[in-house]
Amino acid sequence: MAIYDIDNIDMTKVDSKSVFALDTNVLFWTHYSKASHPSLKILPYQVKKYKDFVGKLLENDLKFFCR
């Protein structure tokens, strides 16, 4: 088992058979439309951080689950 810093993860060093366990908050911030509403002057940091990380997982065909 490894723990990664999602801000600085190097996907080239991640084993392609890795499976990531994500907290459900990651999906909440990735898909909660009111958190990224255009009228907000400042977006919560989670909106970009978690969306970018999930995007990297998908782009690299890495598996993840939430519980």
PDB file of N, CA, C and O in Angstrom:
ATOM      1  N   MET A   1       0.847  -1.178   0.000  1.00  0.00           N
ATOM      2  CA  MET A   1       0.000   0.000   0.000  1.00  0.00           C
ATOM      3  C   MET A   1       0.887   1.234   0.000  1.00  0.00           C
ATOM      4  O   MET A   1       1.908   1.286   0.686  1.00  0.00           O
ATOM      5  N   ALA A   2       0.484   2.214  -0.774  1.00  0.00           N
ATOM      6  CA  ALA A   2       1.222   3.469  -0.847  1.00  0.00           C
ATOM      7  C   ALA A   2       0.262   4.624  -0.587  1.00  0.00           C
ATOM      8  O   ALA A   2      -0.937   4.524  -0.844  1.00  0.00           O
ATOM      9  N   ILE A   3       0.803   5.702  -0.082  1.00  0.00           N
ATOM     10  CA  ILE A   3       0.034   6.927   0.117  1.00  0.00           C
ATOM     11  C   ILE A   3       0.643   7.976  -0.796  1.00  0.00           C
ATOM     12  O   ILE A   3       1.855   8.190  -0.789  1.00  0.00           O
ATOM     13  N   TYR A   4      -0.199   8.626  -1.577  1.00  0.00           N
ATOM     14  CA  TYR A   4       0.268   9.612  -2.544  1.00  0.00           C
ATOM     15  C   TYR A   4      -0.220  11.008  -2.175  1.00  0.00           C
ATOM     16  O   TYR A   4      -1.306  11.175  -1.621  1.00  0.00           O
ATOM     17  N   ASP A   5       0.591  11.991  -2.487  1.00  0.00           N
ATOM     18  CA  ASP A   5       0.206  13.396  -2.367  1.00  0.00           C
ATOM     19  C   ASP A   5      -0.466  13.765  -3.686  1.00  0.00           C
ATOM     20  O   ASP A   5       0.209  13.851  -4.712  1.00  0.00           O
ATOM     21  N   ILE A   6      -1.757  13.982  -3.681  1.00  0.00           N
ATOM     22  CA  ILE A   6      -2.464  14.190  -4.945  1.00  0.00           C
ATOM     23  C   ILE A   6      -2.061  15.482  -5.649  1.00  0.00           C
ATOM     24  O   ILE A   6      -2.325  15.644  -6.840  1.00  0.00           O
ATOM     25  N   ASP A   7      -1.427  16.401  -4.929  1.00  0.00           N
ATOM     26  CA  ASP A   7      -0.963  17.632  -5.565  1.00  0.00           C
ATOM     27  C   ASP A   7       0.302  17.396  -6.387  1.00  0.00           C
ATOM     28  O   ASP A   7       0.573  18.127  -7.339  1.00  0.00           O
ATOM     29  N   ASN A   8       1.068  16.384  -6.019  1.00  0.00           N
ATOM     30  CA  ASN A   8       2.380  16.188  -6.649  1.00  0.00           C
ATOM     31  C   ASN A   8       2.590  14.767  -7.168  1.00  0.00           C
ATOM     32  O   ASN A   8       3.732  14.332  -7.317  1.00  0.00           O
ATOM     33  N   ILE A   9       1.530  14.050  -7.440  1.00  0.00           N
ATOM     34  CA  ILE A   9       1.667  12.665  -7.878  1.00  0.00           C
ATOM     35  C   ILE A   9       2.263  12.598  -9.282  1.00  0.00           C
ATOM     36  O   ILE A   9       1.855  13.329 -10.184  1.00  0.00           O
ATOM     37  N   ASP A  10       3.232  11.707  -9.443  1.00  0.00           N
ATOM     38  CA  ASP A  10       3.848  11.460 -10.742  1.00  0.00           C
ATOM     39  C   ASP A  10       3.252  10.162 -11.271  1.00  0.00           C
ATOM     40  O   ASP A  10       3.646   9.076 -10.844  1.00  0.00           O
ATOM     41  N   MET A  11       2.314  10.270 -12.188  1.00  0.00           N
ATOM     42  CA  MET A  11       1.600   9.100 -12.689  1.00  0.00           C
ATOM     43  C   MET A  11       2.523   8.096 -13.387  1.00  0.00           C
ATOM     44  O   MET A  11       2.167   6.925 -13.521  1.00  0.00           O
ATOM     45  N   THR A  12       3.695   8.538 -13.828  1.00  0.00           N
ATOM     46  CA  THR A  12       4.618   7.603 -14.481  1.00  0.00           C
ATOM     47  C   THR A  12       5.232   6.632 -13.473  1.00  0.00           C
ATOM     48  O   THR A  12       5.787   5.603 -13.858  1.00  0.00           O
ATOM     49  N   LYS A  13       5.133   6.959 -12.187  1.00  0.00           N
ATOM     50  CA  LYS A  13       5.703   6.101 -11.150  1.00  0.00           C
ATOM     51  C   LYS A  13       4.652   5.241 -10.442  1.00  0.00           C
ATOM     52  O   LYS A  13       4.968   4.509  -9.505  1.00  0.00           O
ATOM     53  N   VAL A  14       3.413   5.335 -10.894  1.00  0.00           N
ATOM     54  CA  VAL A  14       2.339   4.563 -10.281  1.00  0.00           C
ATOM     55  C   VAL A  14       2.182   3.253 -11.046  1.00  0.00           C
ATOM     56  O   VAL A  14       2.069   3.250 -12.272  1.00  0.00           O
ATOM     57  N   ASP A  15       2.178   2.152 -10.320  1.00  0.00           N
ATOM     58  CA  ASP A  15       1.978   0.837 -10.923  1.00  0.00           C
ATOM     59  C   ASP A  15       0.610   0.805 -11.600  1.00  0.00           C
ATOM     60  O   ASP A  15      -0.388   1.209 -11.003  1.00  0.00           O
ATOM     61  N   SER A  16       0.560   0.331 -12.829  1.00  0.00           N
ATOM     62  CA  SER A  16      -0.697   0.322 -13.590  1.00  0.00           C
ATOM     63  C   SER A  16      -1.751  -0.592 -12.969  1.00  0.00           C
ATOM     64  O   SER A  16      -2.926  -0.511 -13.328  1.00  0.00           O
ATOM     65  N   LYS A  17      -1.350  -1.451 -12.053  1.00  0.00           N
ATOM     66  CA  LYS A  17      -2.298  -2.334 -11.381  1.00  0.00           C
ATOM     67  C   LYS A  17      -2.774  -1.751 -10.048  1.00  0.00           C
ATOM     68  O   LYS A  17      -3.517  -2.400  -9.312  1.00  0.00           O
ATOM     69  N   SER A  18      -2.352  -0.547  -9.748  1.00  0.00           N
ATOM     70  CA  SER A  18      -2.761   0.094  -8.497  1.00  0.00           C
ATOM     71  C   SER A  18      -4.261   0.357  -8.501  1.00  0.00           C
ATOM     72  O   SER A  18      -4.865   0.607  -9.544  1.00  0.00           O
ATOM     73  N   VAL A  19      -4.835   0.294  -7.331  1.00  0.00           N
ATOM     74  CA  VAL A  19      -6.235   0.647  -7.127  1.00  0.00           C
ATOM     75  C   VAL A  19      -6.265   1.695  -6.019  1.00  0.00           C
ATOM     76  O   VAL A  19      -5.697   1.490  -4.947  1.00  0.00           O
ATOM     77  N   PHE A  20      -6.923   2.805  -6.282  1.00  0.00           N
ATOM     78  CA  PHE A  20      -6.973   3.911  -5.335  1.00  0.00           C
ATOM     79  C   PHE A  20      -8.279   3.886  -4.553  1.00  0.00           C
ATOM     80  O   PHE A  20      -9.355   3.726  -5.129  1.00  0.00           O
ATOM     81  N   ALA A  21      -8.179   4.044  -3.257  1.00  0.00           N
ATOM     82  CA  ALA A  21      -9.343   4.157  -2.384  1.00  0.00           C
ATOM     83  C   ALA A  21      -9.573   5.647  -2.123  1.00  0.00           C
ATOM     84  O   ALA A  21      -8.735   6.318  -1.520  1.00  0.00           O
ATOM     85  N   LEU A  22     -10.697   6.144  -2.575  1.00  0.00           N
ATOM     86  CA  LEU A  22     -11.008   7.564  -2.428  1.00  0.00           C
ATOM     87  C   LEU A  22     -12.110   7.754  -1.402  1.00  0.00           C
ATOM     88  O   LEU A  22     -13.071   6.986  -1.349  1.00  0.00           O
ATOM     89  N   ASP A  23     -11.958   8.776  -0.599  1.00  0.00           N
ATOM     90  CA  ASP A  23     -13.016   9.163   0.318  1.00  0.00           C
ATOM     91  C   ASP A  23     -14.186   9.682  -0.518  1.00  0.00           C
ATOM     92  O   ASP A  23     -13.974  10.274  -1.577  1.00  0.00           O
ATOM     93  N   THR A  24     -15.392   9.468  -0.061  1.00  0.00           N
ATOM     94  CA  THR A  24     -16.560   9.929  -0.821  1.00  0.00           C
ATOM     95  C   THR A  24     -16.580  11.449  -0.986  1.00  0.00           C
ATOM     96  O   THR A  24     -17.235  11.960  -1.894  1.00  0.00           O
ATOM     97  N   ASN A  25     -15.875  12.175  -0.124  1.00  0.00           N
ATOM     98  CA  ASN A  25     -15.805  13.631  -0.284  1.00  0.00           C
ATOM     99  C   ASN A  25     -15.174  14.016  -1.614  1.00  0.00           C
ATOM    100  O   ASN A  25     -15.500  15.062  -2.175  1.00  0.00           O
ATOM    101  N   VAL A  26     -14.283  13.189  -2.120  1.00  0.00           N
ATOM    102  CA  VAL A  26     -13.656  13.474  -3.415  1.00  0.00           C
ATOM    103  C   VAL A  26     -14.722  13.512  -4.503  1.00  0.00           C
ATOM    104  O   VAL A  26     -14.725  14.419  -5.335  1.00  0.00           O
ATOM    105  N   LEU A  27     -15.621  12.542  -4.504  1.00  0.00           N
ATOM    106  CA  LEU A  27     -16.690  12.532  -5.507  1.00  0.00           C
ATOM    107  C   LEU A  27     -17.681  13.666  -5.275  1.00  0.00           C
ATOM    108  O   LEU A  27     -18.195  14.252  -6.228  1.00  0.00           O
ATOM    109  N   PHE A  28     -17.947  13.971  -4.014  1.00  0.00           N
ATOM    110  CA  PHE A  28     -18.837  15.090  -3.708  1.00  0.00           C
ATOM    111  C   PHE A  28     -18.311  16.372  -4.339  1.00  0.00           C
ATOM    112  O   PHE A  28     -19.039  17.058  -5.056  1.00  0.00           O
ATOM    113  N   TRP A  29     -17.043  16.699  -4.075  1.00  0.00           N
ATOM    114  CA  TRP A  29     -16.472  17.943  -4.600  1.00  0.00           C
ATOM    115  C   TRP A  29     -16.282  17.894  -6.111  1.00  0.00           C
ATOM    116  O   TRP A  29     -16.285  18.934  -6.769  1.00  0.00           O
ATOM    117  N   THR A  30     -16.120  16.720  -6.655  1.00  0.00           N
ATOM    118  CA  THR A  30     -15.950  16.585  -8.107  1.00  0.00           C
ATOM    119  C   THR A  30     -17.266  16.828  -8.838  1.00  0.00           C
ATOM    120  O   THR A  30     -17.267  17.349  -9.953  1.00  0.00           O
ATOM    121  N   HIS A  31     -18.391  16.453  -8.217  1.00  0.00           N
ATOM    122  CA  HIS A  31     -19.677  16.491  -8.920  1.00  0.00           C
ATOM    123  C   HIS A  31     -20.707  17.450  -8.346  1.00  0.00           C
ATOM    124  O   HIS A  31     -21.789  17.578  -8.920  1.00  0.00           O
ATOM    125  N   TYR A  32     -20.426  18.119  -7.256  1.00  0.00           N
ATOM    126  CA  TYR A  32     -21.403  19.018  -6.641  1.00  0.00           C
ATOM    127  C   TYR A  32     -21.421  20.344  -7.405  1.00  0.00           C
ATOM    128  O   TYR A  32     -20.515  21.165  -7.261  1.00  0.00           O
ATOM    129  N   SER A  33     -22.440  20.538  -8.203  1.00  0.00           N
ATOM    130  CA  SER A  33     -22.479  21.689  -9.111  1.00  0.00           C
ATOM    131  C   SER A  33     -22.488  23.040  -8.388  1.00  0.00           C
ATOM    132  O   SER A  33     -21.939  24.008  -8.914  1.00  0.00           O
ATOM    133  N   LYS A  34     -23.081  23.135  -7.224  1.00  0.00           N
ATOM    134  CA  LYS A  34     -23.132  24.421  -6.522  1.00  0.00           C
ATOM    135  C   LYS A  34     -21.756  24.844  -6.007  1.00  0.00           C
ATOM    136  O   LYS A  34     -21.522  26.029  -5.770  1.00  0.00           O
ATOM    137  N   ALA A  35     -20.855  23.895  -5.834  1.00  0.00           N
ATOM    138  CA  ALA A  35     -19.509  24.232  -5.351  1.00  0.00           C
ATOM    139  C   ALA A  35     -18.690  24.943  -6.421  1.00  0.00           C
ATOM    140  O   ALA A  35     -17.720  25.633  -6.104  1.00  0.00           O
ATOM    141  N   SER A  36     -19.070  24.781  -7.676  1.00  0.00           N
ATOM    142  CA  SER A  36     -18.322  25.437  -8.750  1.00  0.00           C
ATOM    143  C   SER A  36     -19.218  26.376  -9.561  1.00  0.00           C
ATOM    144  O   SER A  36     -18.974  26.612 -10.744  1.00  0.00           O
ATOM    145  N   HIS A  37     -20.237  26.898  -8.923  1.00  0.00           N
ATOM    146  CA  HIS A  37     -21.170  27.804  -9.602  1.00  0.00           C
ATOM    147  C   HIS A  37     -20.434  29.050 -10.099  1.00  0.00           C
ATOM    148  O   HIS A  37     -19.610  29.612  -9.378  1.00  0.00           O
ATOM    149  N   PRO A  38     -20.727  29.478 -11.319  1.00  0.00           N
ATOM    150  CA  PRO A  38     -20.033  30.646 -11.895  1.00  0.00           C
ATOM    151  C   PRO A  38     -20.148  31.932 -11.079  1.00  0.00           C
ATOM    152  O   PRO A  38     -19.298  32.814 -11.204  1.00  0.00           O
ATOM    153  N   SER A  39     -21.172  32.054 -10.253  1.00  0.00           N
ATOM    154  CA  SER A  39     -21.333  33.284  -9.469  1.00  0.00           C
ATOM    155  C   SER A  39     -20.386  33.349  -8.268  1.00  0.00           C
ATOM    156  O   SER A  39     -20.239  34.407  -7.657  1.00  0.00           O
ATOM    157  N   LEU A  40     -19.754  32.246  -7.930  1.00  0.00           N
ATOM    158  CA  LEU A  40     -18.805  32.264  -6.816  1.00  0.00           C
ATOM    159  C   LEU A  40     -17.539  33.006  -7.232  1.00  0.00           C
ATOM    160  O   LEU A  40     -16.989  32.756  -8.305  1.00  0.00           O
ATOM    161  N   LYS A  41     -17.091  33.901  -6.394  1.00  0.00           N
ATOM    162  CA  LYS A  41     -15.870  34.644  -6.719  1.00  0.00           C
ATOM    163  C   LYS A  41     -14.627  33.801  -6.490  1.00  0.00           C
ATOM    164  O   LYS A  41     -13.644  33.911  -7.224  1.00  0.00           O
ATOM    165  N   ILE A  42     -14.676  32.968  -5.476  1.00  0.00           N
ATOM    166  CA  ILE A  42     -13.548  32.092  -5.172  1.00  0.00           C
ATOM    167  C   ILE A  42     -14.085  30.673  -5.048  1.00  0.00           C
ATOM    168  O   ILE A  42     -14.979  30.406  -4.246  1.00  0.00           O
ATOM    169  N   LEU A  43     -13.536  29.769  -5.846  1.00  0.00           N
ATOM    170  CA  LEU A  43     -13.955  28.376  -5.767  1.00  0.00           C
ATOM    171  C   LEU A  43     -13.256  27.685  -4.601  1.00  0.00           C
ATOM    172  O   LEU A  43     -12.091  27.964  -4.320  1.00  0.00           O
ATOM    173  N   PRO A  44     -13.953  26.801  -3.935  1.00  0.00           N
ATOM    174  CA  PRO A  44     -13.280  26.011  -2.904  1.00  0.00           C
ATOM    175  C   PRO A  44     -12.126  25.229  -3.535  1.00  0.00           C
ATOM    176  O   PRO A  44     -12.264  24.726  -4.650  1.00  0.00           O
ATOM    177  N   TYR A  45     -11.001  25.122  -2.844  1.00  0.00           N
ATOM    178  CA  TYR A  45      -9.830  24.457  -3.415  1.00  0.00           C
ATOM    179  C   TYR A  45     -10.131  23.013  -3.808  1.00  0.00           C
ATOM    180  O   TYR A  45      -9.516  22.477  -4.730  1.00  0.00           O
ATOM    181  N   GLN A  46     -11.074  22.386  -3.110  1.00  0.00           N
ATOM    182  CA  GLN A  46     -11.383  20.990  -3.390  1.00  0.00           C
ATOM    183  C   GLN A  46     -11.942  20.794  -4.804  1.00  0.00           C
ATOM    184  O   GLN A  46     -11.731  19.745  -5.414  1.00  0.00           O
ATOM    185  N   VAL A  47     -12.646  21.789  -5.319  1.00  0.00           N
ATOM    186  CA  VAL A  47     -13.266  21.659  -6.638  1.00  0.00           C
ATOM    187  C   VAL A  47     -12.204  21.376  -7.695  1.00  0.00           C
ATOM    188  O   VAL A  47     -12.377  20.460  -8.499  1.00  0.00           O
ATOM    189  N   LYS A  48     -11.133  22.120  -7.716  1.00  0.00           N
ATOM    190  CA  LYS A  48     -10.084  21.909  -8.714  1.00  0.00           C
ATOM    191  C   LYS A  48      -9.177  20.735  -8.346  1.00  0.00           C
ATOM    192  O   LYS A  48      -8.866  19.898  -9.193  1.00  0.00           O
ATOM    193  N   LYS A  49      -8.760  20.678  -7.099  1.00  0.00           N
ATOM    194  CA  LYS A  49      -7.807  19.656  -6.663  1.00  0.00           C
ATOM    195  C   LYS A  49      -8.343  18.245  -6.901  1.00  0.00           C
ATOM    196  O   LYS A  49      -7.657  17.410  -7.491  1.00  0.00           O
ATOM    197  N   TYR A  50      -9.552  17.981  -6.448  1.00  0.00           N
ATOM    198  CA  TYR A  50     -10.102  16.632  -6.561  1.00  0.00           C
ATOM    199  C   TYR A  50     -10.483  16.300  -7.999  1.00  0.00           C
ATOM    200  O   TYR A  50     -10.300  15.167  -8.444  1.00  0.00           O
ATOM    201  N   LYS A  51     -11.008  17.271  -8.718  1.00  0.00           N
ATOM    202  CA  LYS A  51     -11.368  17.034 -10.124  1.00  0.00           C
ATOM    203  C   LYS A  51     -10.120  16.696 -10.932  1.00  0.00           C
ATOM    204  O   LYS A  51     -10.139  15.774 -11.748  1.00  0.00           O
ATOM    205  N   ASP A  52      -9.050  17.428 -10.712  1.00  0.00           N
ATOM    206  CA  ASP A  52      -7.801  17.171 -11.438  1.00  0.00           C
ATOM    207  C   ASP A  52      -7.250  15.779 -11.122  1.00  0.00           C
ATOM    208  O   ASP A  52      -6.771  15.080 -12.015  1.00  0.00           O
ATOM    209  N   PHE A  53      -7.320  15.381  -9.857  1.00  0.00           N
ATOM    210  CA  PHE A  53      -6.797  14.085  -9.461  1.00  0.00           C
ATOM    211  C   PHE A  53      -7.611  12.948 -10.076  1.00  0.00           C
ATOM    212  O   PHE A  53      -7.040  12.000 -10.616  1.00  0.00           O
ATOM    213  N   VAL A  54      -8.930  13.036  -9.997  1.00  0.00           N
ATOM    214  CA  VAL A  54      -9.781  11.997 -10.593  1.00  0.00           C
ATOM    215  C   VAL A  54      -9.533  11.957 -12.108  1.00  0.00           C
ATOM    216  O   VAL A  54      -9.500  10.880 -12.704  1.00  0.00           O
ATOM    217  N   GLY A  55      -9.361  13.115 -12.718  1.00  0.00           N
ATOM    218  CA  GLY A  55      -9.052  13.163 -14.148  1.00  0.00           C
ATOM    219  C   GLY A  55      -7.761  12.430 -14.485  1.00  0.00           C
ATOM    220  O   GLY A  55      -7.687  11.719 -15.488  1.00  0.00           O
ATOM    221  N   LYS A  56      -6.733  12.605 -13.636  1.00  0.00           N
ATOM    222  CA  LYS A  56      -5.459  11.907 -13.853  1.00  0.00           C
ATOM    223  C   LYS A  56      -5.641  10.397 -13.745  1.00  0.00           C
ATOM    224  O   LYS A  56      -5.066   9.639 -14.526  1.00  0.00           O
ATOM    225  N   LEU A  57      -6.440   9.965 -12.774  1.00  0.00           N
ATOM    226  CA  LEU A  57      -6.701   8.531 -12.642  1.00  0.00           C
ATOM    227  C   LEU A  57      -7.373   7.988 -13.897  1.00  0.00           C
ATOM    228  O   LEU A  57      -6.976   6.946 -14.417  1.00  0.00           O
ATOM    229  N   LEU A  58      -8.380   8.689 -14.376  1.00  0.00           N
ATOM    230  CA  LEU A  58      -9.102   8.239 -15.559  1.00  0.00           C
ATOM    231  C   LEU A  58      -8.213   8.255 -16.806  1.00  0.00           C
ATOM    232  O   LEU A  58      -8.231   7.311 -17.595  1.00  0.00           O
ATOM    233  N   GLU A  59      -7.441   9.321 -16.981  1.00  0.00           N
ATOM    234  CA  GLU A  59      -6.550   9.426 -18.142  1.00  0.00           C
ATOM    235  C   GLU A  59      -5.525   8.300 -18.192  1.00  0.00           C
ATOM    236  O   GLU A  59      -5.097   7.892 -19.272  1.00  0.00           O
ATOM    237  N   ASN A  60      -5.139   7.804 -17.040  1.00  0.00           N
ATOM    238  CA  ASN A  60      -4.117   6.775 -16.952  1.00  0.00           C
ATOM    239  C   ASN A  60      -4.700   5.379 -16.729  1.00  0.00           C
ATOM    240  O   ASN A  60      -3.982   4.445 -16.371  1.00  0.00           O
ATOM    241  N   ASP A  61      -6.006   5.251 -16.945  1.00  0.00           N
ATOM    242  CA  ASP A  61      -6.706   3.975 -16.801  1.00  0.00           C
ATOM    243  C   ASP A  61      -6.450   3.299 -15.460  1.00  0.00           C
ATOM    244  O   ASP A  61      -6.321   2.077 -15.385  1.00  0.00           O
ATOM    245  N   LEU A  62      -6.378   4.099 -14.411  1.00  0.00           N
ATOM    246  CA  LEU A  62      -6.177   3.563 -13.067  1.00  0.00           C
ATOM    247  C   LEU A  62      -7.535   3.374 -12.396  1.00  0.00           C
ATOM    248  O   LEU A  62      -8.443   4.186 -12.568  1.00  0.00           O
ATOM    249  N   LYS A  63      -7.657   2.319 -11.650  1.00  0.00           N
ATOM    250  CA  LYS A  63      -8.910   2.003 -10.984  1.00  0.00           C
ATOM    251  C   LYS A  63      -9.003   2.712  -9.634  1.00  0.00           C
ATOM    252  O   LYS A  63      -8.003   2.927  -8.949  1.00  0.00           O
ATOM    253  N   PHE A  64     -10.233   3.065  -9.279  1.00  0.00           N
ATOM    254  CA  PHE A  64     -10.462   3.633  -7.959  1.00  0.00           C
ATOM    255  C   PHE A  64     -11.837   3.226  -7.471  1.00  0.00           C
ATOM    256  O   PHE A  64     -12.717   2.874  -8.256  1.00  0.00           O
ATOM    257  N   PHE A  65     -12.002   3.281  -6.171  1.00  0.00           N
ATOM    258  CA  PHE A  65     -13.298   2.982  -5.575  1.00  0.00           C
ATOM    259  C   PHE A  65     -13.517   3.905  -4.395  1.00  0.00           C
ATOM    260  O   PHE A  65     -12.582   4.491  -3.847  1.00  0.00           O
ATOM    261  N   CYS A  66     -14.774   4.015  -4.023  1.00  0.00           N
ATOM    262  CA  CYS A  66     -15.159   4.788  -2.846  1.00  0.00           C
ATOM    263  C   CYS A  66     -15.974   3.891  -1.948  1.00  0.00           C
ATOM    264  O   CYS A  66     -16.668   2.981  -2.402  1.00  0.00           O
ATOM    265  N   ARG A  67     -15.878   4.158  -0.703  1.00  0.00           N
ATOM    266  CA  ARG A  67     -16.651   3.364   0.231  1.00  0.00           C
ATOM    267  C   ARG A  67     -17.334   4.255   1.223  1.00  0.00           C
ATOM    268  O   ARG A  67     -18.043   3.769   2.104  1.00  0.00           O
TER     269      ARG A  67
END
